Amino acid sequence: MDLERLLQLRRTGWLGRHIECHPSLASTNDRARALLDEGGSSAHGAVVFADEQTGGRGRLGRAWHSPPGAGIAASVALWPDVPAEVLACLPLAGSLAVSEALAEMAGLEALLKWPNDVLVGGRKISGVLVESRMHGDRFAGLVLGIGVNLRHREEDFPQELRPLATSALIASGASPEPEVFASALLGALESELDAGLGRPGLWVKRAEHRWVHRPGDVLEVSTGGGLLRGRFSGVSEDGSLLLEVDGMPRAVHHGDVVRLRPGGMR
């Protein structure tokens, strides 16, 4: 990522007043966390990019595969002036921003998979990870991490991920320049954050018609306490997955959709 070019292309206000671009980092989230440690609330809106992550991570302890120069690895330091409990939907702001940037810069239609994945053609092109910062019982900022596959070729993914992952290059035959895409992503993200911070139900509303899950689809969800199976009926204002399980409504606050079966039970 060329910092000078990105600064020339930047079209945001408060987001990205401080931007770092690193050739390689273990984790952009860790660097953003360090900025919060160093600057507290003054780090709000700082953005960290890396051309390569050697220890990038996704949800549930998974690794995020980001070889040199193939995609966007970005983390945003946030210290919003809102109660911490209203931010459970924050991953949606990142997913929506990625979807908007992919449509604008690559002509790709993206769908969302609860809770934090962005899919193109049924394959994952982006993931979002939010990590909260707490000092004792006090809220001390958040880190919003976003990974987007731009220039990956099939052979750049590990063998086991090739049927599941995609990139802008694979999906469209071309890839936007990283700085151009990053500028569009930051612009879309700032708009989402300005609109939804403090009223995250707005993000849920904006995502309503973008879910890859459709009402009545049967989802199998790993909740940490086992596998839950039910019909998708939506996402609540607090970001919970709503299922009908054995004829009864059920809200899933944390979990991972591991299988999708369109239509009825089978």
C-alpha positions in Angstrom: 0.0 0.0 0.0 1.4 3.4 -1.1 0.7 5.8 1.8 1.2 8.9 -0.3 -1.2 7.8 -3.0 -3.8 6.7 -0.5 -3.6 10.1 1.2 -4.2 11.8 -2.1 -7.2 9.6 -2.8 -8.6 9.7 0.7 -12.1 11.3 0.8 -13.0 10.9 4.5 -13.3 13.4 7.3 -12.5 12.0 10.7 -11.8 8.5 9.6 -8.2 8.1 8.6 -6.8 11.3 9.9 -4.0 9.1 11.0 -3.1 6.3 8.6 -0.2 3.8 8.8 0.8 1.5 6.0 3.2 -1.3 6.8 4.9 -3.8 4.4 4.3 -6.6 7.0 2.7 -6.9 10.4 1.8 -9.9 12.6 -1.7 -8.3 12.9 -3.1 -5.0 12.0 -5.6 -5.4 14.9 -2.7 -5.7 17.3 -1.2 -2.4 16.0 -4.5 -0.6 16.2 -4.9 -1.9 19.8 -1.4 -0.4 20.5 -2.5 2.9 19.1 -5.5 2.9 21.6 -3.1 2.0 24.4 -0.9 4.9 23.4 -3.5 7.5 22.6 -6.7 6.5 24.2 -9.7 8.4 22.8 -7.4 10.5 20.6 -6.7 7.4 18.5 -10.4 7.4 17.4 -10.4 6.9 13.6 -6.8 5.9 13.2 -6.4 3.2 10.4 -3.6 0.6 10.0 -3.0 -1.2 6.8 -0.5 -4.0 6.1 0.6 -5.5 2.7 1.1 -8.8 4.6 -0.1 -10.3 7.9 1.9 -13.1 9.4 -0.5 -13.7 12.3 -3.8 -12.3 11.0 -6.9 -13.8 12.7 -10.6 -14.2 12.2 -13.4 -15.1 14.4 -13.3 -18.1 16.8 -9.5 -18.2 16.7 -9.2 -18.9 13.0 -6.3 -17.6 10.9 -6.9 -15.0 8.2 -4.9 -15.8 5.1 -3.3 -12.6 3.7 -0.2 -13.2 1.5 1.9 -10.2 0.4 0.1 -7.7 -1.8 -2.9 -9.9 -2.5 -5.6 -8.0 -0.5 -6.6 -5.4 2.0 -5.7 -6.0 5.6 -7.0 -3.0 7.6 -7.9 -2.2 11.2 -9.6 0.9 12.5 -9.2 2.1 16.1 -12.5 3.4 17.5 -13.4 5.1 20.7 -17.1 6.0 20.1 -19.0 8.1 22.6 -21.8 5.5 23.0 -22.4 2.6 25.5 -20.3 -0.4 24.7 -23.4 -2.7 24.8 -25.0 -1.0 21.7 -22.0 -2.0 19.5 -22.8 -5.7 19.0 -23.8 -4.9 15.4 -20.5 -3.1 14.6 -19.3 -6.0 12.4 -22.3 -5.2 10.1 -20.9 -1.7 9.5 -17.7 -3.2 8.2 -19.5 -5.8 6.1 -21.8 -3.3 4.5 -18.9 -1.0 3.7 -17.1 -3.8 2.0 -20.2 -4.6 0.0 -20.5 -1.0 -1.1 -16.8 -0.8 -2.1 -17.0 -4.0 -4.0 -20.0 -2.8 -6.0 -18.4 0.6 -6.7 -14.9 -0.5 -7.5 -15.3 -4.0 -8.9 -18.9 -4.2 -10.1 -19.5 -7.2 -7.8 -22.7 -8.0 -6.0 -22.0 -9.2 -2.5 -24.2 -10.9 0.1 -23.7 -11.2 3.8 -23.5 -14.4 5.9 -24.3 -14.0 9.6 -22.5 -12.7 11.5 -19.5 -11.2 9.7 -18.7 -12.7 6.3 -19.1 -11.1 2.9 -19.7 -13.6 0.0 -19.5 -13.2 -3.8 -20.9 -16.1 -5.8 -21.4 -18.1 -2.6 -17.7 -17.9 -1.7 -16.0 -15.7 1.0 -14.3 -12.6 -0.2 -14.1 -10.7 3.1 -14.3 -11.1 6.8 -14.7 -8.6 9.7 -13.5 -9.0 13.3 -14.3 -6.6 16.1 -12.3 -6.7 19.3 -13.2 -4.6 22.3 -10.8 -2.9 24.6 -11.6 -3.1 28.4 -9.6 -1.8 31.3 -11.1 -3.6 34.2 -14.9 -3.1 33.8 -14.4 0.1 31.8 -14.8 0.4 28.0 -11.5 1.5 26.4 -12.1 1.5 22.7 -12.7 -1.0 19.9 -10.7 -2.3 16.9 -12.6 -3.1 13.7 -10.5 -5.4 11.5 -11.4 -5.9 7.8 -9.8 -8.3 5.4 -10.7 -8.3 1.7 -9.4 -10.6 -1.0 -8.5 -8.5 -4.1 -5.7 -10.1 -6.2 -5.7 -13.7 -4.9 -5.5 -16.3 -7.6 -6.9 -19.8 -6.9 -3.5 -21.1 -6.2 -2.8 -18.4 -3.6 -5.4 -20.0 -1.2 -4.6 -23.2 0.8 -6.0 -26.2 -0.9 -8.8 -26.7 1.6 -10.0 -23.1 1.1 -10.1 -23.0 -2.7 -13.8 -24.2 -2.9 -14.8 -21.7 -0.2 -12.9 -18.5 -0.9 -12.7 -16.0 -3.8 -11.3 -12.6 -4.7 -12.1 -9.6 -6.8 -9.7 -11.0 -9.4 -11.3 -14.4 -9.5 -14.9 -13.2 -9.4 -14.6 -10.4 -12.0 -11.4 -11.0 -13.9 -9.8 -7.8 -12.7 -8.8 -6.2 -9.5 -8.9 -2.5 -8.4 -5.6 -1.0 -7.2 -5.3 -1.5 -3.4 -5.1 2.3 -2.7 -8.2 3.0 -4.9 -10.1 0.2 -3.2 -8.9 1.3 0.3 -10.1 4.8 -0.3 -13.6 3.6 -1.4 -13.7 1.3 1.6 -12.9 4.1 4.1 -15.4 6.4 2.5 -18.1 3.8 2.7 -17.1 2.8 6.3 -17.2 6.4 7.5 -20.7 6.9 6.1 -21.9 3.7 7.8 -20.3 4.7 11.1 -21.7 8.2 11.0 -25.2 6.8 10.3 -25.3 3.9 12.6 -23.1 4.5 15.7 -25.5 4.8 18.6 -28.4 3.3 16.7 -26.9 0.0 15.3 -30.4 -1.2 14.4 -30.0 0.9 11.3 -27.2 -1.4 10.1 -29.5 -4.4 10.6 -32.2 -2.6 8.6 -29.7 -1.8 5.8 -28.6 -5.4 5.7 -32.1 -6.8 5.6 -32.1 -7.7 1.9 -28.4 -8.5 1.7 -28.4 -11.7 3.7 -27.4 -14.9 1.8 -29.9 -16.6 4.2 -33.5 -16.3 3.1 -36.6 -16.7 5.3 -37.3 -20.4 5.7 -33.8 -21.5 4.9 -32.5 -24.2 7.3 -29.3 -23.1 9.1 -27.0 -25.2 11.1 -25.3 -23.0 13.7 -22.3 -23.9 15.9 -22.9 -22.0 19.1 -20.0 -23.3 21.2 -22.5 -25.4 23.2 -23.3 -27.6 20.2 -25.0 -27.5 16.9 -28.3 -25.8 16.6 -30.6 -26.3 13.6 -33.6 -24.2 12.6 -35.2 -22.0 10.0 -33.9 -18.5 9.4 -36.4 -15.8 10.3 -34.2 -12.7 10.3 -31.7 -10.7 12.4 -32.8 -8.7 15.4 -31.9 -5.1 16.2 -29.2 -6.2 18.5 -27.6 -8.3 15.8 -28.8 -11.7 17.0 -29.6 -14.4 14.5 -33.3 -15.3 14.7 -34.2 -19.0 14.2 -37.4 -21.0 14.4 -36.3 -24.2 16.3 -38.9 -26.9 16.7 -41.7 -24.4 16.1 -40.3 -22.0 18.7 -38.5 -18.7 18.2 -34.8 -18.6 19.3 -32.3 -15.8 19.3 -28.6 -16.8 18.8 -26.3 -14.1 20.1 -23.0 -15.8 19.3 -22.2 -18.5 16.8 -21.2 -19.5 13.4 -23.4 -20.7 10.5 -21.7 -23.9 9.4 -24.3 -25.1 6.9 -27.0 -23.5 4.8 -29.8 -25.6 3.3 -32.2 -23.5 1.1 -35.9 -24.2 1.6 -37.4 -26.8 3.9 -35.9 -29.3 6.3 -34.1 -32.3 4.8 
